[in-house]
Amino acid sequence: MLIETGDGLVLVDTGYGLGDVDRPERLPRFARWTIRPRLDAAETAVRQITRLGHAAEDVRHIVLTHLDYDHAGGLAEFPHAKVHVYAAELDAALRPATSKERLRYLPDQWAHGPDWVEHTTRGETWNGFSAVRDLPGLPPEVLLGPLAGHTRGHAGVAVNTGERWLLHAGDAYFSPLQMAERPSCPPATRAFQTMFQADRAARVHNLNRLNELARSGAVEVFSAHDSTEFDRARTE
């Protein structure tokens, strides 16, 4: 998600980057064989941003929902940006404590030495969510809130468009069916979420809170892995 502010651009997550396109072998083998990501240079964030008429240097801030390889692969294309992330997430990526963490994070993606800006989970209450905070250098219309579960330091990013709030929930859920009045989840998606969760209790708790928020209509909620949700949030 790209946000235009009066002082440059803010990018929420980066997706795969040019380094992943050029060297797909650096991605986990299971991802290349089972998920089979479409590694197309034209779809990387930096190429899409330049097609919009901006330069990579216009991206002043990157806000990460988390540091999984499919969310942080493009960091190297924006070396001048400040990269906002929860301290717990950065610690998990730099000092993985489990085999799951060693698998999900790819140090090659941040070998250039990003300008990390670490945040703690302290803040104000926002639409029933606690510890939501604004970010230094960003307008108050962009907020960061903890959504731990999928990873240790997973975050949600809320944006006030002036007409309504949007909430980028990252990988806190994967299917729009999980936001329905009677939530459900495809079996393969449920298995994937369970396989990669860092904290099941936290993930389920935050999933239920997101479902309540989405059904309230107060905020447009979307995940990182369903383009139809994002398209609807962007156009409605």
C-alpha positions in Angstrom: 0.0 0.0 0.0 1.4 3.4 -1.0 0.4 6.6 0.8 1.1 10.0 -0.6 1.8 12.7 2.1 2.9 16.3 2.0 6.4 15.1 2.7 7.0 12.2 0.4 5.7 8.7 0.1 5.0 6.0 2.7 5.1 2.4 1.7 3.4 -0.3 3.8 5.3 -3.5 3.2 7.4 -4.1 0.1 6.5 -7.5 -1.2 9.1 -9.4 -3.2 11.9 -7.2 -4.5 14.2 -7.1 -7.5 16.7 -9.2 -5.5 14.2 -12.0 -5.2 13.4 -11.8 -9.0 17.1 -11.9 -9.8 18.0 -14.6 -7.3 14.9 -16.7 -6.6 17.2 -19.4 -5.1 17.5 -17.2 -2.0 13.9 -17.8 -1.2 13.0 -20.9 0.9 12.8 -24.0 -1.3 9.4 -25.0 0.0 8.0 -21.6 -1.1 9.5 -22.0 -4.6 8.0 -25.4 -5.0 4.6 -25.1 -3.3 3.6 -21.5 -3.2 5.3 -20.8 -6.5 5.4 -17.0 -6.3 5.2 -15.1 -9.6 8.5 -13.2 -9.5 8.0 -10.5 -12.0 10.2 -7.4 -11.9 7.3 -5.3 -13.2 5.2 -6.2 -10.1 7.8 -5.1 -7.6 7.0 -2.1 -5.5 9.8 0.0 -6.9 8.8 -0.6 -10.5 5.1 0.1 -9.8 6.1 3.3 -8.0 8.2 4.6 -10.9 5.3 3.8 -13.3 3.3 6.2 -11.2 5.8 8.9 -12.0 7.7 8.8 -8.6 11.3 8.0 -7.9 12.4 5.4 -5.4 13.9 8.2 -3.3 10.4 9.7 -2.9 9.7 6.8 -0.5 10.7 8.4 2.8 9.2 5.8 5.1 8.4 2.1 5.0 6.1 0.7 7.6 6.2 -3.1 8.0 3.4 -5.3 9.1 6.2 -7.9 9.6 9.5 -9.1 8.2 8.5 -12.4 6.4 10.4 -12.7 3.1 7.3 -12.0 1.0 6.8 -8.7 2.8 10.3 -7.4 3.1 12.0 -8.4 -0.1 12.0 -5.0 -1.6 13.7 -3.1 1.2 17.0 -2.8 -0.7 15.3 -0.8 -3.4 14.6 2.0 -0.9 17.9 2.3 1.0 17.2 6.0 2.0 13.9 5.2 3.7 13.3 4.9 7.4 11.9 1.4 8.1 9.4 1.3 10.9 8.9 -2.0 12.7 8.1 -3.3 16.1 11.1 -4.1 18.2 9.9 -7.6 18.9 9.6 -8.3 15.2 13.1 -7.0 14.4 14.5 -9.1 17.3 12.8 -12.2 15.9 14.3 -11.5 12.4 17.8 -10.6 13.6 18.0 -13.2 16.4 15.6 -16.0 15.4 14.9 -18.2 18.4 13.1 -21.1 16.7 13.4 -23.2 13.5 10.3 -21.5 12.3 11.8 -18.0 12.7 15.0 -19.2 11.0 12.9 -20.3 8.0 10.7 -17.3 7.6 13.3 -14.5 7.7 15.9 -13.9 5.1 18.8 -11.7 6.2 19.9 -11.2 2.6 16.9 -8.9 2.2 18.3 -6.4 4.7 22.0 -7.0 4.2 22.3 -3.4 2.9 21.6 -2.1 6.5 18.2 -0.4 6.5 17.6 2.6 8.7 15.5 0.8 11.2 13.1 2.7 13.5 12.0 0.3 16.3 8.8 0.8 18.1 7.4 -0.5 21.4 3.8 -1.6 21.9 2.7 1.5 23.7 0.0 3.9 22.6 -3.6 4.9 22.8 -6.9 3.1 22.3 -8.3 3.2 18.8 -11.5 1.5 17.8 -11.2 -1.0 20.6 -7.5 -1.8 19.9 -5.0 -0.8 22.5 -1.4 0.4 22.2 -2.0 2.1 18.8 0.4 4.9 18.1 1.5 7.5 15.5 4.9 7.3 14.0 7.7 10.0 14.2 8.1 11.8 10.9 4.7 10.6 9.6 1.4 12.5 9.6 -1.1 11.5 12.4 -3.3 9.9 9.8 -1.0 6.9 9.8 -1.1 4.7 12.9 0.7 1.5 13.9 -1.0 -1.1 16.2 0.1 -4.6 17.5 -1.5 -7.6 15.9 0.9 -10.3 17.2 0.2 -14.0 16.4 1.3 -14.7 12.9 4.8 -13.5 14.0 6.2 -12.2 17.3 5.9 -8.6 16.4 3.2 -8.5 13.7 1.5 -5.1 13.2 -1.5 -3.5 11.6 -1.3 -0.2 9.8 -4.3 2.2 9.9 -4.7 5.1 7.5 -7.2 7.9 7.6 -8.0 8.8 4.0 -10.1 11.8 5.1 -13.3 10.0 4.4 -12.8 6.8 6.3 -10.2 4.6 8.0 -8.4 1.8 6.3 -6.7 -1.0 8.2 -4.0 -3.0 6.5 -4.0 -6.2 8.6 -1.0 -7.8 7.0 -1.1 -11.6 7.6 -3.3 -11.4 10.7 -5.7 -13.3 8.4 -5.7 -14.6 4.8 -9.2 -15.1 3.6 -12.0 -12.5 3.4 -14.3 -15.3 4.6 -12.8 -14.9 8.0 -14.3 -11.4 8.2 -17.8 -12.6 7.4 -20.7 -12.5 9.9 -20.3 -16.3 10.2 -16.6 -16.6 9.8 -15.1 -19.6 7.9 -11.8 -20.5 6.4 -10.7 -22.7 3.6 -9.0 -25.8 5.0 -5.7 -25.2 3.1 -5.6 -21.6 4.4 -6.4 -22.8 7.9 -3.5 -25.3 7.8 -1.1 -22.6 6.4 -2.0 -20.2 9.2 -1.5 -22.8 11.8 1.8 -24.0 10.4 3.3 -20.5 10.4 1.8 -19.0 13.5 4.1 -17.8 16.2 1.5 -17.5 19.0 -1.9 -19.2 18.4 -3.7 -17.6 21.3 -2.7 -14.1 20.2 -3.5 -14.8 16.6 -7.0 -16.1 17.3 -7.7 -13.2 19.7 -6.6 -10.6 17.2 -8.5 -12.4 14.4 -11.7 -12.2 16.4 -11.2 -8.5 17.2 -10.6 -7.8 13.5 -13.7 -9.6 12.5 -15.8 -7.5 15.0 -14.2 -4.3 13.6 -14.8 -5.3 10.0 -18.4 -6.2 10.6 -19.0 -2.9 12.5 -18.4 -1.0 9.3 -16.4 1.6 11.2 -13.1 0.7 9.4 -12.4 -1.0 6.1 -10.2 -4.0 6.9 -8.1 -5.9 4.4 -5.3 -8.5 4.5 -2.1 -8.6 2.6 -3.0 -11.6 0.5 -6.4 -10.8 -1.1 -6.2 -8.2 -3.8 -10.0 -8.0 -4.2 -10.2 -6.8 -0.6 -7.7 -4.1 -1.2 -9.3 -3.0 -4.5 -12.6 -2.7 -2.7 -11.1 -0.7 0.2 -9.3 1.6 -2.3 -12.4 2.4 -4.5 -15.4 2.4 -2.1 
